[in-house]
Protein backbone atom coordinates (compact mmCIF):
# COMPACT_ATOMS: atom_id res chain seq x y z
CA UNK A 1 0.00 0.00 0.00
CA UNK A 2 1.27 3.46 -0.87
CA UNK A 3 1.55 5.25 2.48
CA UNK A 4 2.38 8.63 0.87
CA UNK A 5 -1.03 8.75 -0.77
CA UNK A 6 -2.63 8.90 2.67
CA UNK A 7 -0.71 11.98 3.78
CA UNK A 8 -2.82 14.99 2.86
CA UNK A 9 -1.08 17.90 1.19
CA UNK A 10 -3.95 20.26 2.05
CA UNK A 11 -2.27 21.45 5.24
CA UNK A 12 0.98 22.18 3.41
CA UNK A 13 -0.84 24.13 0.71
CA UNK A 14 -2.73 26.13 3.36
CA UNK A 15 0.52 26.90 5.18
CA UNK A 16 2.18 27.94 1.92
CA UNK A 17 -0.67 30.37 1.23
CA UNK A 18 -0.39 31.69 4.79
CA UNK A 19 3.33 32.39 4.32
CA UNK A 20 2.75 34.15 1.01
CA UNK A 21 -0.32 36.22 1.91
CA UNK A 22 -0.23 36.87 5.65
CA UNK A 23 3.51 36.73 6.34
CA UNK A 24 4.64 38.28 3.05
CA UNK A 25 7.49 35.79 2.98
CA UNK A 26 9.88 35.86 0.06
CA UNK A 27 9.69 33.08 -2.57
CA UNK A 28 13.03 31.75 -1.29
CA UNK A 29 11.71 31.56 2.29
CA UNK A 30 8.52 29.81 1.21
CA UNK A 31 10.50 27.33 -0.86
CA UNK A 32 12.73 26.56 2.13
CA UNK A 33 9.80 26.00 4.49
CA UNK A 34 8.06 23.67 2.05
CA UNK A 35 11.27 21.73 1.41
CA UNK A 36 11.78 21.22 5.16
CA UNK A 37 8.20 20.05 5.65
CA UNK A 38 8.34 17.70 2.66
CA UNK A 39 11.52 16.20 4.06
CA UNK A 40 9.64 15.44 7.26
CA UNK A 41 6.77 13.96 5.23
CA UNK A 42 9.27 11.53 3.71
CA UNK A 43 10.34 10.61 7.26
CA UNK A 44 6.68 10.06 8.17
CA UNK A 45 6.25 7.72 5.21
CA UNK A 46 9.22 5.65 6.33
CA UNK A 47 7.65 5.26 9.77
CA UNK A 48 4.14 4.66 8.38
CA UNK A 49 2.69 7.82 9.94
CA UNK A 50 -0.25 8.89 7.79
CA UNK A 51 -1.45 12.13 9.42
CA UNK A 52 0.31 15.10 10.99
CA UNK A 53 -1.80 14.75 14.14
CA UNK A 54 -0.21 11.34 14.83
CA UNK A 55 3.28 12.80 15.17
CA UNK A 56 4.56 12.71 18.74
CA UNK A 57 7.41 14.30 20.67
CA UNK A 58 9.39 11.07 20.29
CA UNK A 59 8.90 11.20 16.53
CA UNK A 60 10.31 14.73 16.58
CA UNK A 61 13.37 13.59 18.52
CA UNK A 62 13.80 10.66 16.17
CA UNK A 63 13.65 12.97 13.14
CA UNK A 64 16.41 15.16 14.55
CA UNK A 65 18.55 12.09 15.22
CA UNK A 66 17.90 10.99 11.64
CA UNK A 67 19.14 14.36 10.34
CA UNK A 68 22.21 14.14 12.55
CA UNK A 69 23.10 10.71 11.18
CA UNK A 70 22.91 12.16 7.68
CA UNK A 71 25.68 14.57 8.65
CA UNK A 72 23.67 17.78 8.57
CA UNK A 73 25.12 20.72 10.48
CA UNK A 74 23.52 21.89 13.69
CA UNK A 75 22.51 25.08 11.94
CA UNK A 76 20.62 23.17 9.23
CA UNK A 77 18.93 20.94 11.80
CA UNK A 78 17.90 23.97 13.86
CA UNK A 79 16.39 25.60 10.77
CA UNK A 80 14.37 22.51 9.88
CA UNK A 81 13.12 22.26 13.45
CA UNK A 82 12.08 25.92 13.33
CA UNK A 83 10.17 25.29 10.07
CA UNK A 84 8.26 22.37 11.58
CA UNK A 85 7.47 24.31 14.75
CA UNK A 86 6.00 27.11 12.65
CA UNK A 87 4.04 24.65 10.53
CA UNK A 88 2.50 22.91 13.54
CA UNK A 89 1.85 26.26 15.26
CA UNK A 90 -0.14 27.29 12.20
CA UNK A 91 -2.11 24.02 12.19
CA UNK A 92 -2.99 24.56 15.86
CA UNK A 93 -4.13 28.10 15.09
CA UNK A 94 -6.40 26.73 12.40
CA UNK A 95 -7.87 24.17 14.81
CA UNK A 96 -6.44 21.21 12.90
CA UNK A 97 -4.28 20.01 15.79
CA UNK A 98 -4.32 20.25 19.56
CA UNK A 99 -0.60 20.07 20.28
CA UNK A 100 2.76 20.90 18.74
CA UNK A 101 5.06 17.89 19.09
CA UNK A 102 8.09 19.99 18.15
CA UNK A 103 7.58 22.63 20.82
CA UNK A 104 9.45 20.69 23.50
CA UNK A 105 12.12 19.27 21.19
CA UNK A 106 15.39 20.93 22.16
CA UNK A 107 17.06 23.02 19.48
CA UNK A 108 20.65 21.94 18.80
CA UNK A 109 23.08 24.49 20.19
CA UNK A 110 24.48 26.38 17.23
CA UNK A 111 27.94 27.86 17.49
CA UNK A 112 27.77 31.55 16.64
CA UNK A 113 30.29 32.45 14.01
CA UNK A 114 31.53 35.99 13.80
CA UNK A 115 30.55 37.53 10.46
CA UNK A 116 33.44 38.04 8.08
CA UNK A 117 34.19 41.60 7.05
CA UNK A 118 36.76 43.54 5.07
CA UNK A 119 39.19 46.15 6.31
CA UNK A 120 39.14 49.50 4.45
CA UNK A 121 42.24 48.64 2.41
CA UNK A 122 40.63 45.31 1.40
CA UNK A 123 37.34 46.76 0.20
CA UNK A 124 38.90 49.66 -1.73
CA UNK A 125 39.89 47.59 -4.81
CA UNK A 126 36.24 46.76 -5.50
CA UNK A 127 35.60 50.46 -6.19
CA UNK A 128 38.66 50.87 -8.40
CA UNK A 129 38.62 47.73 -10.57
CA UNK A 130 35.40 48.12 -12.67
CA UNK A 131 35.92 49.87 -16.00
CA UNK A 132 33.46 52.74 -15.62
CA UNK A 133 33.82 53.65 -19.30
CA UNK A 134 31.47 50.74 -20.07
CA UNK A 135 27.81 50.28 -19.03
CA UNK A 136 28.55 47.01 -17.23
CA UNK A 137 31.54 48.53 -15.47
CA UNK A 138 29.41 51.43 -14.24
CA UNK A 139 26.79 48.97 -13.04
CA UNK A 140 29.34 46.85 -11.20
CA UNK A 141 30.89 49.88 -9.51
CA UNK A 142 27.42 50.98 -8.41
CA UNK A 143 26.70 47.51 -7.00
CA UNK A 144 29.78 47.71 -4.79
CA UNK A 145 29.14 51.30 -3.76
CA UNK A 146 25.51 50.68 -2.79
CA UNK A 147 26.15 47.43 -0.92
CA UNK A 148 28.85 49.06 1.18
CA UNK A 149 27.20 52.46 1.60
CA UNK A 150 23.79 51.17 2.68
CA UNK A 151 24.33 47.69 4.14
CA UNK A 152 21.28 46.44 2.24
CA UNK A 153 20.78 42.77 1.50
CA UNK A 154 21.49 41.50 -2.01
CA UNK A 155 17.82 40.64 -2.51
CA UNK A 156 16.97 44.22 -1.56
CA UNK A 157 19.57 45.53 -4.00
CA UNK A 158 18.32 43.59 -7.03
CA UNK A 159 14.68 44.53 -6.36
CA UNK A 160 15.46 48.25 -6.21
CA UNK A 161 13.55 50.26 -8.79
CA UNK A 162 14.72 53.48 -10.39
CA UNK A 163 11.89 55.33 -8.64
CA UNK A 164 12.97 53.98 -5.24
CA UNK A 165 16.20 55.98 -5.29
CA UNK A 166 16.14 59.69 -4.42
CA UNK A 167 19.35 61.27 -5.65
CA UNK A 168 18.70 64.71 -4.19
CA UNK A 169 18.05 63.29 -0.72
CA UNK A 170 20.69 60.58 -1.03
CA UNK A 171 18.38 57.79 0.16
CA UNK A 172 16.85 54.59 -1.22
CA UNK A 173 13.58 52.92 -0.31
CA UNK A 174 14.19 49.20 0.14
CA UNK A 175 11.82 46.34 0.85
CA UNK A 176 13.24 44.00 3.46
CA UNK A 177 12.08 40.69 4.84
CA UNK A 178 8.31 40.44 5.09
CA UNK A 179 8.02 43.31 2.59
CA UNK A 180 8.89 45.79 5.35
CA UNK A 181 9.90 49.17 4.00
CA UNK A 182 12.79 51.26 5.23
CA UNK A 183 14.80 54.20 3.92
CA UNK A 184 18.57 53.85 3.87
CA UNK A 185 21.16 56.55 3.12
CA UNK A 186 23.44 55.71 0.22
CA UNK A 187 26.24 58.25 0.59
CA UNK A 188 27.77 60.79 -1.79
CA UNK A 189 30.12 58.34 -3.55
CA UNK A 190 27.25 56.02 -4.47
CA UNK A 191 25.14 59.00 -5.56
CA UNK A 192 27.86 60.16 -7.95
CA UNK A 193 28.18 56.72 -9.54
CA UNK A 194 24.41 56.30 -9.62
CA UNK A 195 24.04 59.56 -11.52
CA UNK A 196 26.57 58.40 -14.11
CA UNK A 197 24.92 55.00 -14.39
CA UNK A 198 21.49 56.51 -15.01
CA UNK A 199 22.87 58.96 -17.58
CA UNK A 200 25.32 56.78 -19.48
CA UNK A 201 24.95 53.14 -18.49
CA UNK A 202 21.45 51.91 -17.82
CA UNK A 203 19.94 53.19 -21.07
CA UNK A 204 22.61 51.42 -23.12
CA UNK A 205 21.90 48.16 -21.27
CA UNK A 206 18.20 48.61 -21.92
CA UNK A 207 18.93 49.14 -25.64
CA UNK A 208 15.40 50.21 -26.54
CA UNK A 209 13.68 47.29 -24.85
CA UNK A 210 10.67 47.66 -22.58
CA UNK A 211 11.84 49.11 -19.28
CA UNK A 212 11.18 46.69 -16.38
CA UNK A 213 11.73 49.50 -13.90
CA UNK A 214 14.50 47.72 -11.99
CA UNK A 215 17.62 49.75 -11.30
CA UNK A 216 20.10 47.00 -12.06
CA UNK A 217 19.99 45.28 -15.45
CA UNK A 218 22.04 42.55 -17.09
CA UNK A 219 23.57 42.82 -20.55
CA UNK A 220 20.23 41.79 -22.09
CA UNK A 221 18.39 44.64 -20.40
CA UNK A 222 16.64 42.30 -17.96
CA UNK A 223 16.53 42.63 -14.14
CA UNK A 224 19.69 41.40 -12.45
CA UNK A 225 19.33 38.41 -10.10
CA UNK A 226 20.98 37.95 -6.72
CA UNK A 227 22.92 35.02 -8.17
CA UNK A 228 24.25 37.34 -10.87
CA UNK A 229 25.53 39.72 -8.21
CA UNK A 230 27.48 36.82 -6.71
CA UNK A 231 28.99 36.14 -10.12
CA UNK A 232 29.97 39.81 -10.45
CA UNK A 233 31.84 39.69 -7.13
CA UNK A 234 33.52 36.40 -8.04
CA UNK A 235 34.57 37.76 -11.42
CA UNK A 236 36.60 40.61 -9.94
CA UNK A 237 38.16 38.35 -7.31
CA UNK A 238 39.27 35.82 -9.92
CA UNK A 239 40.29 38.28 -12.66
CA UNK A 240 42.45 40.38 -10.37
CA UNK A 241 43.63 37.52 -8.13
CA UNK A 242 42.34 39.09 -4.93
CA UNK A 243 43.22 36.81 -2.03
CA UNK A 244 39.87 37.32 -0.32
CA UNK A 245 36.95 35.12 0.67
CA UNK A 246 34.13 37.50 -0.21
CA UNK A 247 30.44 37.14 -0.95
CA UNK A 248 27.94 39.93 -1.63
CA UNK A 249 26.79 39.57 1.99
CA UNK A 250 30.32 40.43 3.13
CA UNK A 251 29.65 44.03 2.10
CA UNK A 252 26.71 44.12 4.52
CA UNK A 253 28.87 42.74 7.33
CA UNK A 254 31.57 45.27 6.48
CA UNK A 255 29.08 48.14 6.53
CA UNK A 256 27.85 47.21 10.01
CA UNK A 257 31.33 46.63 11.41
CA UNK A 258 32.74 49.90 10.08
CA UNK A 259 29.73 51.86 11.35
CA UNK A 260 30.12 50.46 14.87
CA UNK A 261 33.90 50.89 14.82
CA UNK A 262 33.38 54.54 13.94
CA UNK A 263 31.07 55.10 16.90
CA UNK A 264 27.55 54.49 15.55
CA UNK A 265 25.14 53.24 18.20
CA UNK A 266 23.66 49.77 17.99
CA UNK A 267 20.06 50.94 17.58
CA UNK A 268 20.94 53.04 14.55
CA UNK A 269 22.79 50.18 12.88
CA UNK A 270 19.85 47.87 13.67
CA UNK A 271 17.49 50.28 11.91
CA UNK A 272 19.77 50.66 8.90
CA UNK A 273 20.20 46.90 8.51
CA UNK A 274 16.48 46.25 8.89
CA UNK A 275 16.88 43.80 11.76
CA UNK A 276 13.68 43.12 13.70
CA UNK A 277 15.55 42.13 16.87
CA UNK A 278 18.57 43.97 18.20
CA UNK A 279 20.07 40.63 19.24
CA UNK A 280 20.71 39.98 15.55
CA UNK A 281 22.70 43.19 15.32
CA UNK A 282 24.64 42.53 18.52
CA UNK A 283 26.82 39.91 16.85
CA UNK A 284 28.69 42.79 15.21
CA UNK A 285 29.71 44.14 18.62
CA UNK A 286 31.79 40.97 19.05
CA UNK A 287 33.59 41.83 15.83
CA UNK A 288 34.33 45.35 17.03
CA UNK A 289 35.47 44.08 20.42
CA UNK A 290 37.91 41.78 18.66
CA UNK A 291 39.12 44.74 16.64
CA UNK A 292 39.51 46.89 19.76
CA UNK A 293 41.46 44.12 21.46
CA UNK A 294 43.74 43.81 18.44
CA UNK A 295 44.44 47.55 18.43
CA UNK A 296 45.04 47.55 22.19
CA UNK A 297 47.45 44.62 22.04
CA UNK A 298 49.35 46.23 19.21
CA UNK A 299 49.53 49.74 20.66
CA UNK A 300 49.74 49.58 24.44
CA UNK A 301 53.23 48.99 25.88
CA UNK A 302 51.80 47.00 28.79
CA UNK A 303 49.36 44.91 26.73
CA UNK A 304 51.86 42.33 25.54
CA UNK A 305 53.70 40.57 28.36
CA UNK A 306 56.66 39.97 26.05
CA UNK A 307 57.19 43.72 25.81
CA UNK A 308 58.08 43.93 29.48
CA UNK A 309 61.67 43.42 30.51
CA UNK A 310 61.20 40.79 33.18
CA UNK A 311 64.89 40.94 34.13
CA UNK A 312 64.25 44.40 35.56
CA UNK A 313 61.64 43.08 37.98
CA UNK A 314 62.69 42.24 41.51
CA UNK A 315 62.47 38.67 42.76
CA UNK A 316 59.22 37.89 44.52
CA UNK A 317 60.96 37.24 47.83
CA UNK A 318 62.62 40.69 47.83
CA UNK A 319 59.41 42.60 47.32
CA UNK A 320 58.28 44.28 50.53
CA UNK A 321 54.55 44.08 51.12
CA UNK A 322 53.19 46.94 53.16
CA UNK A 323 50.10 46.38 55.25
C-alpha positions in Angstrom: 0.0 0.0 0.0 1.3 3.5 -0.9 1.6 5.3 2.5 2.4 8.6 0.9 -1.0 8.7 -0.8 -2.6 8.9 2.7 -0.7 12.0 3.8 -2.8 15.0 2.9 -1.1 17.9 1.2 -3.9 20.3 2.1 -2.3 21.5 5.2 1.0 22.2 3.4 -0.8 24.1 0.7 -2.7 26.1 3.4 0.5 26.9 5.2 2.2 27.9 1.9 -0.7 30.4 1.2 -0.4 31.7 4.8 3.3 32.4 4.3 2.7 34.2 1.0 -0.3 36.2 1.9 -0.2 36.9 5.7 3.5 36.7 6.3 4.6 38.3 3.1 7.5 35.8 3.0 9.9 35.9 0.1 9.7 33.1 -2.6 13.0 31.8 -1.3 11.7 31.6 2.3 8.5 29.8 1.2 10.5 27.3 -0.9 12.7 26.6 2.1 9.8 26.0 4.5 8.1 23.7 2.0 11.3 21.7 1.4 11.8 21.2 5.2 8.2 20.0 5.7 8.3 17.7 2.7 11.5 16.2 4.1 9.6 15.4 7.3 6.8 14.0 5.2 9.3 11.5 3.7 10.3 10.6 7.3 6.7 10.1 8.2 6.2 7.7 5.2 9.2 5.6 6.3 7.7 5.3 9.8 4.1 4.7 8.4 2.7 7.8 9.9 -0.2 8.9 7.8 -1.5 12.1 9.4 0.3 15.1 11.0 -1.8 14.8 14.1 -0.2 11.3 14.8 3.3 12.8 15.2 4.6 12.7 18.7 7.4 14.3 20.7 9.4 11.1 20.3 8.9 11.2 16.5 10.3 14.7 16.6 13.4 13.6 18.5 13.8 10.7 16.2 13.7 13.0 13.1 16.4 15.2 14.5 18.5 12.1 15.2 17.9 11.0 11.6 19.1 14.4 10.3 22.2 14.1 12.5 23.1 10.7 11.2 22.9 12.2 7.7 25.7 14.6 8.7 23.7 17.8 8.6 25.1 20.7 10.5 23.5 21.9 13.7 22.5 25.1 11.9 20.6 23.2 9.2 18.9 20.9 11.8 17.9 24.0 13.9 16.4 25.6 10.8 14.4 22.5 9.9 13.1 22.3 13.4 12.1 25.9 13.3 10.2 25.3 10.1 8.3 22.4 11.6 7.5 24.3 14.7 6.0 27.1 12.7 4.0 24.7 10.5 2.5 22.9 13.5 1.9 26.3 15.3 -0.1 27.3 12.2 -2.1 24.0 12.2 -3.0 24.6 15.9 -4.1 28.1 15.1 -6.4 26.7 12.4 -7.9 24.2 14.8 -6.4 21.2 12.9 -4.3 20.0 15.8 -4.3 20.2 19.6 -0.6 20.1 20.3 2.8 20.9 18.7 5.1 17.9 19.1 8.1 20.0 18.2 7.6 22.6 20.8 9.5 20.7 23.5 12.1 19.3 21.2 15.4 20.9 22.2 17.1 23.0 19.5 20.6 21.9 18.8 23.1 24.5 20.2 24.5 26.4 17.2 27.9 27.9 17.5 27.8 31.5 16.6 30.3 32.4 14.0 31.5 36.0 13.8 30.5 37.5 10.5 33.4 38.0 8.1 34.2 41.6 7.0 36.8 43.5 5.1 39.2 46.2 6.3 39.1 49.5 4.5 42.2 48.6 2.4 40.6 45.3 1.4 37.3 46.8 0.2 38.9 49.7 -1.7 39.9 47.6 -4.8 36.2 46.8 -5.5 35.6 50.5 -6.2 38.7 50.9 -8.4 38.6 47.7 -10.6 35.4 48.1 -12.7 35.9 49.9 -16.0 33.5 52.7 -15.6 33.8 53.7 -19.3 31.5 50.7 -20.1 27.8 50.3 -19.0 28.6 47.0 -17.2 31.5 48.5 -15.5 29.4 51.4 -14.2 26.8 49.0 -13.0 29.3 46.8 -11.2 30.9 49.9 -9.5 27.4 51.0 -8.4 26.7 47.5 -7.0 29.8 47.7 -4.8 29.1 51.3 -3.8 25.5 50.7 -2.8 26.2 47.4 -0.9 28.9 49.1 1.2 27.2 52.5 1.6 23.8 51.2 2.7 24.3 47.7 4.1 21.3 46.4 2.2 20.8 42.8 1.5 21.5 41.5 -2.0 17.8 40.6 -2.5 17.0 44.2 -1.6 19.6 45.5 -4.0 18.3 43.6 -7.0 14.7 44.5 -6.4 15.5 48.3 -6.2 13.6 50.3 -8.8 14.7 53.5 -10.4 11.9 55.3 -8.6 13.0 54.0 -5.2 16.2 56.0 -5.3 16.1 59.7 -4.4 19.4 61.3 -5.6 18.7 64.7 -4.2 18.1 63.3 -0.7 20.7 60.6 -1.0 18.4 57.8 0.2 16.9 54.6 -1.2 13.6 52.9 -0.3 14.2 49.2 0.1 11.8 46.3 0.9 13.2 44.0 3.5 12.1 40.7 4.8 8.3 40.4 5.1 8.0 43.3 2.6 8.9 45.8 5.4 9.9 49.2 4.0 12.8 51.3 5.2 14.8 54.2 3.9 18.6 53.9 3.9 21.2 56.6 3.1 23.4 55.7 0.2 26.2 58.3 0.6 27.8 60.8 -1.8 30.1 58.3 -3.5 27.3 56.0 -4.5 25.1 59.0 -5.6 27.9 60.2 -8.0 28.2 56.7 -9.5 24.4 56.3 -9.6 24.0 59.6 -11.5 26.6 58.4 -14.1 24.9 55.0 -14.4 21.5 56.5 -15.0 22.9 59.0 -17.6 25.3 56.8 -19.5 25.0 53.1 -18.5 21.5 51.9 -17.8 19.9 53.2 -21.1 22.6 51.4 -23.1 21.9 48.2 -21.3 18.2 48.6 -21.9 18.9 49.1 -25.6 15.4 50.2 -26.5 13.7 47.3 -24.8 10.7 47.7 -22.6 11.8 49.1 -19.3 11.2 46.7 -16.4 11.7 49.5 -13.9 14.5 47.7 -12.0 17.6 49.8 -11.3 20.1 47.0 -12.1 20.0 45.3 -15.5 22.0 42.6 -17.1 23.6 42.8 -20.6 20.2 41.8 -22.1 18.4 44.6 -20.4 16.6 42.3 -18.0 16.5 42.6 -14.1 19.7 41.4 -12.4 19.3 38.4 -10.1 21.0 37.9 -6.7 22.9 35.0 -8.2 24.2 37.3 -10.9 25.5 39.7 -8.2 27.5 36.8 -6.7 29.0 36.1 -10.1 30.0 39.8 -10.5 31.8 39.7 -7.1 33.5 36.4 -8.0 34.6 37.8 -11.4 36.6 40.6 -9.9 38.2 38.4 -7.3 39.3 35.8 -9.9 40.3 38.3 -12.7 42.4 40.4 -10.4 43.6 37.5 -8.1 42.3 39.1 -4.9 43.2 36.8 -2.0 39.9 37.3 -0.3 36.9 35.1 0.7 34.1 37.5 -0.2 30.4 37.1 -0.9 27.9 39.9 -1.6 26.8 39.6 2.0 30.3 40.4 3.1 29.6 44.0 2.1 26.7 44.1 4.5 28.9 42.7 7.3 31.6 45.3 6.5 29.1 48.1 6.5 27.8 47.2 10.0 31.3 46.6 11.4 32.7 49.9 10.1 29.7 51.9 11.3 30.1 50.5 14.9 33.9 50.9 14.8 33.4 54.5 13.9 31.1 55.1 16.9 27.6 54.5 15.6 25.1 53.2 18.2 23.7 49.8 18.0 20.1 50.9 17.6 20.9 53.0 14.6 22.8 50.2 12.9 19.9 47.9 13.7 17.5 50.3 11.9 19.8 50.7 8.9 20.2 46.9 8.5 16.5 46.2 8.9 16.9 43.8 11.8 13.7 43.1 13.7 15.6 42.1 16.9 18.6 44.0 18.2 20.1 40.6 19.2 20.7 40.0 15.5 22.7 43.2 15.3 24.6 42.5 18.5 26.8 39.9 16.8 28.7 42.8 15.2 29.7 44.1 18.6 31.8 41.0 19.0 33.6 41.8 15.8 34.3 45.3 17.0 35.5 44.1 20.4 37.9 41.8 18.7 39.1 44.7 16.6 39.5 46.9 19.8 41.5 44.1 21.5 43.7 43.8 18.4 44.4 47.6 18.4 45.0 47.6 22.2 47.5 44.6 22.0 49.4 46.2 19.2 49.5 49.7 20.7 49.7 49.6 24.4 53.2 49.0 25.9 51.8 47.0 28.8 49.4 44.9 26.7 51.9 42.3 25.5 53.7 40.6 28.4 56.7 40.0 26.1 57.2 43.7 25.8 58.1 43.9 29.5 61.7 43.4 30.5 61.2 40.8 33.2 64.9 40.9 34.1 64.2 44.4 35.6 61.6 43.1 38.0 62.7 42.2 41.5 62.5 38.7 42.8 59.2 37.9 44.5 61.0 37.2 47.8 62.6 40.7 47.8 59.4 42.6 47.3 58.3 44.3 50.5 54.6 44.1 51.1 53.2 46.9 53.2 50.1 46.4 55.2 
